[in-house]
Amino acid sequence: TMGRFRFGDDPERLRLCVVIASAVLVLLWVCRACSRRRRGRKGQFGAVLPPQVAAALADARSKQKQAVASLTPEDFAAALEQYAVALRLLDHPIIRWHLGICQIDYGAVAAGVTQMTTAVSTGPQFFSMQDHRRLKAANDLLLMQCVQRQPYQKPRGRQAHSSNALSLEWDDVFSQAELSKLDDAAMSIWTFLNTADTCAKTLWYPAGQLPRNAVEQAIARLSPLAQQIYDQSQGSDDDTTLLGCEYWVRLQTSRRGVAMHYDMDQPAKTSTAMFLPAVSSILYLGQDSSRFDLEPGPTVILSQKPNYVGAVVHHVPPKPASGKFVWPRRGRYAVFPGNLHHGVMPSNSDVRRATVLVNYWRGDGMGRGHRPQAPTCVEPA
């Protein structure tokens, strides 16, 4: 008969058990830390704030969400007024923090940065490293603002296809009827990605799959155009293949802008590696009235690429040798290499800025390569 097993009889199995036990302990520690953070964030509206103040803050955040969806000055004014009500009840760092975010959403970046900075300095115990990164992004956005001494005048006319190596643009790829259909599809996607019960930030469209919605139908038509900038930047001897497209919708007022950044798979970033798409692209939807007009708030593309060392992104070169403005226009499609530094200039206009962002991810000939994964990047239902 087989005798009872003892760990000392098999050192390899003993080491394996120790490794597994250590991994389980680490996992339990991480889960506990995440639970504490969730309780702490939830407590900002419960245990930390009196019930009346927490209710006023919740009402202000609800009005802010409505304003972000409608992008009307009236809704933003109502949200800001409700934050003022909450502050009159209790001047608390958490209220100031969310007030600052609301001001930035509307485009009052300087005022928003001031409120967020005050909140962090007076109540550092309430804010995480993620909050500090958000404050840094707000400061970066503030650096992009410029003083506009003359009222903005929309330039008339159409821009021709660009030959600038930083990007390529095409106009009138879609008819007016197709753009109207894209408006509805984009709004549905924006609503889905901004609901409270989803972790998804982007959607995934695998290469070779039939389109499942109007946006994916548009991507299928736009993909050959995006291929042109990739061929231009990589050369004809590249042997990679398309894995698929990551896409999402950004809806905001032109006042807000977007801080300079690199597109990347944020959840997959480690202390030693970061993952960037092969091509980034923007489809500008804008407003129906701007069919033949250029709009404020251009996309800024700089000739800088990231060098990731010690979990810090260094710009190469430190000062860009060249740059380009891509002005929004309804129906315009702009593509540029996925490793370029870019952002959106804020403006003093209340124009509704609606864009579909599409990143193209590539792998080797066997279909192997990095692509964004769930739960932050999912396939549409």
Buried (B, 14 or more C-beta within 10 A) or exposed (E): EEEEEEEEEEEEEEEEEEEEEEEEEEEEEEEEEEEEEEEBEEBBBEEBBEEEBBBBBBBBBEBBBBBBBBBBBEBBEBBBEBBEBBBEBBEBBBBBBBBBBBBBBBBBBEBBBBBBBBBBEEBEEBBEEEBEEBBEBBBBBBEBBEEEEEEBEBEEEEBEEBEEBBBBBBBBBBEEEBBEBBBEBBBBBBEBBBEEEEEBBBBBBEBEEEEEBBBBBBBBEBBEBBBEBBEEBBEEEEEBBBBBBBBBBBBBBBBBBBBBBBBBBEBBBEEEEBBBBBBBBBBBBBBEEBEBBBBBBBBBBBBBBBEBEEEEBEBEEEEBEEBBEBBBBBBBBBBBBBBBBBBBBBBBBBBBBBBBBBBBBBBEEEBEBBBBEEEBBBEBE
